[in-house]
Amino acid sequence: MQKILRYCAHPSDLNSRICASVSLSMDCSGWKSRLQVACVLSIIISLPCPVTHGANILVVPIDGSHWINMRVLIEELRLHTHNITVLHSSTSWYIKEEHDLYQSIVVELKGYKGVIEDTTAIQSLIQRSLAISKNGRTLWSFIQLEFELLLLWKAGNLWVNQFITILFENKDLLNQLADANFDLILADPALCAGPMLAYHLNVPLVYNVRWIITGEVHFFAAPSPLSYIPVFNSHLTDKMSFPQRIQNVMQNLLGLSISEFLVYPVYNELCHRYLGRDTDIRTVLLRADVWLMRVDFTFEFPRPIMPNFVYIGGFQCQPPKPLTAQLQDFVESSGKHGIVVMSLGTFVNSLSLDISMKIAEALAQIPQKVIWRHVGDIPPNIGNNTLLAKWIPQNDLLGHPKTRAFISHGGTNGVYEAIYHGVPVVGLPLFYDQFDNLVRLESRGAAKVVDVASLQSSDLLRALNEVINKTTYREKMQKLSALHRDQPESPMDRAVFWIEYTVRHKGAGHLRSEYYKLPWYVYYSVDVMIFLLCVSLTITILIVLILKKFCNIVLKRKEKVL
């Protein structure tokens, strides 16, 4: 008799719905064989292997690059037989109805596209930001850029406010969502509609997250010592000088002020209107059971974390698929020099023609072939070595052995694909977190950052030659790739496990800190410090009074003796 027993010992190995399988090759005519089969099956049944069957999951995503990685997660959840419903607006840019993948619930908006679902405002912001930054990073330019971001946030808030208002005013839709008996809501908290719905329906909540309405999520929900944790848009590392720490603290105070006086009041009003007068947006956001963080510590600076934070950075990365015949021929024609891949992400349709021409001039001077994802006017000086395309299979190109460098704006998805495939980066940051992302890569010796605002073709050419020809960049990036891949399970397996864990246990409140219930003065122990200060002052005053009284008694006795 031959028998093979396979058992998935780790509960997070959820790539299969079947946790144990038996292959038997035997003569089943004898009672001994039948007894052995029964024994093996009884062992299998008794082995602990939690399985979650067909959960009913509501997904509330954000458009753009956020939707790209949310969709990857949805595809994996469908492979695990879960039923997915996606709630999105009628004006969505990327999110469309896909009946074979998920059911759609569409919130009808009245023709208005906010910055979340329309690139025009972001394009305009990038152009203004580049103009402001031409003279370098000064205090005045920083103030101007912060003001531009505030204007963008205000425009985005108009859309979010409309989306949430229409959603919660539609009682039939709310009843439909309640009757659906969702087991879990998977949301991107940068759009507050998901967390608010989870609170309203009292459904377990999991985030696919890096950003919330006030910025980077760690500063909202985890201890963040400013001595070595750089705040968003500081362009700093975890090794700060004294002046840099002053800058870090001041920027944090500015961010807190904007949150408290401009951001929270708007969303608190929505919470009071639809969730109850005693509800505020901080409580709603911090109520999440599990936070699936789209970073990991291969990339992120080491810092304190919370028990319900699960790090899934790079979960969307996959081994490369074969290229199309046309692309493969172009790549092979590069010979020993290889190729350079360039993409500036989903939000940037095109740069100004002036900047595009400078980029094209630099690319034309390198021996490598270039594949450039470009939308807009074609630069007239484009080189013979450069192929322009409106869309490219970025992950597959980065995974090709002939790829020598990746010219990137520094979006999180692209950064992790570069790390996964071990391709060094030339950074052209344009917007929001892209500067900080590339600072992290550059500090690890795996990237070279070029200032787009003052870009000259010679700057980009110099950076490209350095990254391609200096082996340390590739070696450092391949080291990051090895660290990123060396995990007990893949980031995607980890994400699916914790989603199903939350469904199985109807939440994960035991992992949630009491922090979200505490007012700020209790969290920072201000009341305790005031009490101890008062006690210390009282004791000090009493001691002084007693000593003074004692001294007076002694002096009086001396006078009597004399």
Secondary structure, DSSP 8 states (H G I E B T S, - for coil): -EEEEEE--STT--SSS-SEEEEEES-TTSHHHHHHHHHHHHHHHHS------S-EEEEE--STHHHHHHHHHHHHHHHTT-EEEEEEETT-SS----TTT-EEEEE---S---TTS-SHHHHHHHHHHHHHGGG-S-HHHHHHHHHHHHHHHHHHHHHHHHHHHHHHH-HHHHHHHHHTT-SEEEE-TTSTHHHHHHHHHT--EEEEESEETTEEHHHHHS---TTT---TT----SS--HHHHHHHHHHHHHHHHHIIIIIHHHHHHHHHHHT-TT--HHHHHHT-SEEEES--TTTS------TTEEE-TTTT--------HHHHHHHHTTGGG-EEEEE--SS-----HHHHHHHHHHHTTSSSEEEEE--SS--TT--TTEEEES---HHHHHTSTTEEEEEE---HHHHHHHHHHT--EEE---STTHHHHHHHHHHTTSEEE--STT--HHHHHHHHHHHHH-HHHHHHHHHHHHHHH-SSS-HHHHHHHHHHHHHHTT--GGGS-GGGGS-HHHHTTHHHHHHHHHHHHHHHHHHHHHHHHHHHHHHHHHHHH-
